[in-house]
Amino acid sequence: MIKKVLTIIPMLFALSISDAQNTKDSVQNKITLLDDVMVYSSRFAEKLKRVAQTIDIINNKPQMNFQNNTADAIMQSGKLFVQKSQQGGGSPVIRGFEASRILTVVDGVRMNNAIYRAGHLQNIITVDNMVLDRIEILYGPSSTLFGSDALGGVISLTTRNPVLSSTNKTEVTGSATLRYGSAVQENRGNIQFNIGGKKWASFTSVTYGSFGDLIQGNQRSAAYPNFGKKDFYVIRSGNTDVSVPNPNPNKQIASGYKQVDVTQKFLYQASDKIQHVFNLQFSNSSDIPRYDRLSEKTGNTPVFAEWYYGPQIRNMAAYQLSAKEQNGFFQDLKLTTSFQDIEESRITRRFQNNNKDFRWERIQVFGVNFDAKHYAGNHELHVGAESYSNFLRSTAERVNIVSGNKSRITTRYSDGPTSMSTHAVFAQHTYKINQHFTLNQGLRFNLVQLYAQFVDTGLTRFPFTKVRQVNKAITGNIGVVYASPNNLRAALVFSTGFRSPNIDDLAKVFDSRTGLVVVPNLQIKPEYTYNIEANVQQYGERFSFGAAVFYTSFTNALVLDKFLFNNQDSIFYSGVKSAVYALQNKAKAHIYGFSVNASLQIMPKLNVEGVVNITRGQFTDAVNGRIPLDHVPPTHGRFALKKSGEKWNAELFVLFNGWKRLADYNPNGEDNLQYATPDGMPSWHTVNLRTALQIKSALQFQVSLENIFDKNYRYFASGISPPGRNLSLSLKASF
């Protein structure tokens, strides 16, 4: 097999050796001057040299667009760690914060809603990576501009806008992309159209993807020869569940899914200073098997015969008005209104049990953001207001798959009227002290209201029927930035963040895990973070580097711990006696770490670059003392060697993760020790090769060979193993 790989590598490079002209979507993405770097996640374009917060930019089109989904695009950058419970998902982690403790924004609209859980989330794949224009990652608490949930940072996703005609005639352009992947049995296609007039334009994108059962790597460590093998799967024979041997234990049966994504944008340029954008996004998946749960056993008996997410549907309609260089006190204005309609469901059936449980959630979110900016000499004042209202409907039923009889079961969340709203006003001030120094400072007032009503308490036996909370918080930041004429930037920043408990925290009826059941606790309060950070960046034509070191104090942290429900420490749930746990504000956590990145031009058009991230965290409480904080990833990063020609480019890169030892796992949280080895999650690295060739001006071909040596490995806290050796082919035709 190694001989085969060694013969493939030269062939891939040979595809690349044809110099003629540099392509628009080149793998190389060089920035040589600090003054050139712009960031857009703060809603107005800003020069990075004036921003104290660490911000990473991913705007490499092949890296973003030629991946399975948006989670994989982020993971492949090496900048963030991404957890996976199944193939159809991906949960990014920013400095030890994950899911509802980081904020995801798409085109200026909050994706986080009232049922974003604190565990592992998969919602980011509902944003089509084929239409991404850029990704910005904001590190550290960002609650001044973004409000609740931005404890660890923000992932800001920006999709492509329609392009106006450069002439007086209507111009029609577009592209069609086909993609195939061997190890994930991927068949994916995308078609895009842009119709541009002088004042108006339309952009349309449709993506369809089919992913089969994922095949993991075969080369395992001698210490763990059977790690990750799927040695069984469940079939239905007559009216009985049967566990049958898997003829290929590397094939992770029950991991495939399908997905369709549609994006439609309209742009109207009323004048040079006024722009209107109407944004429609639709994403719908097939059933997505929960592979980690389907691989669980009790002794030699499977735990579940069926466990899958029903079709995950995300609809978004947004309107954005942008005005610049206006007369009056505020020169720049931006108004964004949005509506999101999201459907989720969970379907489970235990092995050799005829009762199939269905739980459905539908949440509708109405949002409005208003931002205004005033310029006066060396001062800039950015003020804004934000309001989001969430309305949830949660239903459930049990169906006997033999008799067809239906019966009541508990809903996932409160079954009566349930809502949550967030409102805020903020001000961010930038003072350009002189040519080199800039002062950033800001304050935000947050108001969060939650109401949930439990109508049918006959099954839950809750001692309450309503939940009502009103939380207020003031958050802020202050930072100073130094920018030298030699393209050096250094900053020191202090910032705070907060997260108000949402419906998933307060009004989740029951949530089961192996051996335990999580019950609601009405006494929980908001979480807060206090962060101090120093960062530095140096841009140069041949050598660039960046580094950041941070410390975060996490107070009122919600942790999962033993609890009493109706004075009982265990209850029967779904026929299984389970220990009772609940979220509790019991901990004060400390998270610290650093990251470093560098890029060196060895010779013209030949670069080497790398990024390494290290995060550590633990919390303390009065009973248990010091315990590792969950969600904290091991050391991880990426190294790459890049070569580009006039018509081609190639990249040889290594992705790696360090050990996550048993002693570093949180015993009760979301670290999922049951999916690791007895010693924890082993370290790993993969060697990968990607190359692109511009065959003609309108035709681009990309080949990548991922995990060349077919290593078997698994990301920390994940319940599914990544692909083994994967040959990926992409063909893009433009017109």
URDADA-V675246 format. One line per field, one symbol per residue. phi: phi as a letter, one per 20 degrees, with the letter a starting at -180 (. if undefined). psi: psi as a letter, one per 40 degrees, with the letter a starting at -180 (. if undefined). A space follows every 10 residues. Layout:
phi: ???
psi: ???
//
This chain:
phi: .fffffefgf fffffeeafb bfefdfffce cdcgfeedcc fendfcfgfd dfffcdddce ggfeedcfaf fffffffmec ececebferr cfcdlndblf ecddcclndf egcfdfeeec dcffffefff dfdacddeen gcffedngne fdqcdddcef egdffecedf ddcrbccccc cffdlecccb ccccdcdfdc bccccccccc ceffdefded fffcfdfnfe ebbdcddmdc ecedfefcfe eefmceacbc ccccccccef bfdccdcdcd cccbdfgdfe ffffefcdmd dgfcebbbef gedcdccccc dccclefofe edcbccdbcc ccccbcccbf flceededcd cccdcdcbcc cbcddbmedc cddacbbccd cdcccaadce feenfdbfcf ffcgeegcbb cccbcbbcdd degbfddcdd bbcbddcccc cbcdeddfee lfebcccbcc ccbdcabbbc cdcefemdcc bcbcbcbbce gdfffecffb cecfnbcedf cfefcfeccc ccbcbbbcdb fdccbbbbcb cceddlfece bfbddlmdeb beclndfcfe cbfbfdccdc cbrbcbbbbc efbgmcccba bcccccabcc cfeemecgff meffgbrbcb ddccdfcbbb bdccdbcefd fgfeeefded elgfddefdo dffabcdccc bccefcfdcc cccccelgel febbfgmedc efffgcedcc ccddb
psi: dddddddddd dddddegghd ihidfidhgh hehdeehiie eedihihdee hdihhihhfh dddddfidid dddddededi ihihdidgah hihhfeiibe eihhhhfehh dhaeehiebh ieddeehhee ehdihhhhii hfeddeaidf deahhhhhii iihiieaeih hhiaihhihh hddefhhiih hihhhhadei ihhhhhhhhh hahhhiiehi iddgeehehg eiihihhbfi hhhiihdgee hghfeiiiih hhhhihhhgd adehhhhhhh hhhhiahhhg dddeeiihbe hididhhihi hhhhhhhihh hhhifiiadh dhihhhiihh hhhiihhihi hfhehhhhhi hhhhhhihhh iihhhgbeih hhiiiihhhh hihhiiihhh eddeiiiiii idiheahhih ihiiiihhhh hgdaddhhhh iiihhhhhhh hhhhdgeddd fieieihhih hiihiiihih hhhieffhhi ihihiiiihh haddddehci hiiheihhii heeiiiiiih hhihiihhhi ddhiiiihhi hhhhifhhih iiihhffhei ihhfehhiih iihigeihih hiaiiiiihh hdihehihii hhhhhiiiii iddebhihhi ehiihiahii hhhiadeiii hhihiiiiig ideeihdebf efdeeaieea hiiiiihihh iihgdidehh hhhihifdef ihihiheiei iiiahhhhhh hhhi.
//
